[in-house]
C-alpha cells in the first residue's frame, strides 16, 4: 500500500523547525534596523547641535560678546530640544554649551569658548 502526503509526526517536526529558524533569522534583522534608526537620530541630533552653535557664534560676531550671554537661544525642533548655556569663566571669556536631547538618545553636547577681545 502506498500513501501520499506527510504523516502527523512529520508535520509537527516541520512546524517546530520553522518555529525555531524563523525567529533566529528575523531577530538580527530587527536589531539591525533598530540600530540604524538610532544612528540616524544621533546624526540628526549632532547636526542640530552644530547648527545651533553656528547660530550662537554668528550672533556673537554680529551683536557682540555682552549681548550673546543674555539672549535666549533655546528651542524645540521636531522632538529634539536644544539648550544653550553660558558659563562665565573670566571677565573676557565665556564657555558656551549646546545640548541636544531627545527621548530616544543620550544627550549630545558641543562646547566652545567665546572671548571678548578688541582690536587695540
C-alpha positions in Angstrom: 0.0 0.0 0.0 1.4 3.4 -1.0 0.5 6.6 0.8 0.8 10.1 -0.4 1.5 13.2 1.8 3.0 13.7 5.2 2.3 12.0 8.5 1.3 13.9 11.6 4.8 13.5 13.1 6.5 14.9 10.0 4.1 18.0 10.0 4.8 18.6 13.7 8.6 18.4 13.2 8.4 20.8 10.2 6.4 23.3 12.4 8.9 23.0 15.2 11.9 23.6 12.9 10.1 26.6 11.4 9.3 28.0 14.8 13.0 27.8 15.8 14.5 29.0 12.5 12.2 31.9 11.6 12.8 33.9 14.8 16.6 33.2 14.6 16.5 35.0 11.2 14.1 37.8 11.9 15.6 38.9 15.3 19.0 40.1 13.8 17.3 41.9 11.0 15.0 43.7 13.5 18.0 44.6 15.7 19.9 45.9 12.7 17.1 48.2 11.6 16.7 49.4 15.2 20.4 50.4 15.4 20.2 52.0 12.0 17.4 54.2 13.3 19.4 55.2 16.4 22.4 56.1 14.2 20.3 58.3 12.0 18.7 60.0 15.1 22.2 60.5 16.6 23.4 62.2 13.4 20.3 64.4 13.3 21.0 65.5 16.9 24.6 66.2 16.1 23.7 68.3 13.1 21.1 70.2 15.1 23.8 70.9 17.8 26.3 72.1 15.2 23.7 74.3 13.6 22.7 75.9 16.9 26.4 76.5 17.8 26.9 78.2 14.4 23.8 80.4 15.1 25.2 81.4 18.5 28.7 82.1 17.1 27.2 84.2 14.2 25.1 86.2 16.7 28.1 86.8 18.9 30.2 88.0 15.9 27.5 90.4 14.8 26.0 91.6 18.1 28.9 91.4 20.4 30.2 89.5 23.4 28.0 91.1 26.0 24.7 90.5 24.1 25.3 86.9 23.3 25.3 86.0 27.1 21.8 87.4 27.6 19.9 86.1 24.5 17.7 83.0 24.8 18.7 80.5 22.1 16.8 77.5 23.5 14.2 75.9 21.2 12.4 72.6 20.4 12.6 71.3 16.9 10.8 68.1 15.8 11.2 66.1 19.1 14.7 67.5 19.7 15.3 70.0 22.5 18.2 72.4 22.0 19.5 74.2 25.1 22.3 76.8 25.1 24.0 77.7 28.4 26.8 80.2 29.1 29.2 79.9 32.0 31.4 82.9 32.9 35.0 81.8 33.1 36.5 85.2 33.5 35.7 88.8 32.6 36.7 88.2 29.0 35.9 84.5 28.5 32.7 82.5 28.4 32.1 78.8 28.0 29.2 78.1 25.6 27.5 74.6 25.8 24.9 73.5 23.2 23.0 70.4 24.4 20.5 68.5 22.2 18.2 66.0 23.9 15.6 63.6 22.7 13.7 60.8 24.4 15.4 58.2 22.2 19.0 59.1 22.8 21.5 60.2 25.3 22.4 63.9 25.4 24.6 65.4 22.6 26.8 68.2 23.8 29.1 70.7 22.0 31.3 73.1 23.9 33.2 76.2 22.8 34.9 79.2 24.3 33.9 82.8 23.4 36.3 85.6 24.1 35.8 89.3 24.4 38.8 90.8 22.6 39.3 94.2 21.0 41.4 95.2 18.0 43.5 97.6 20.1 
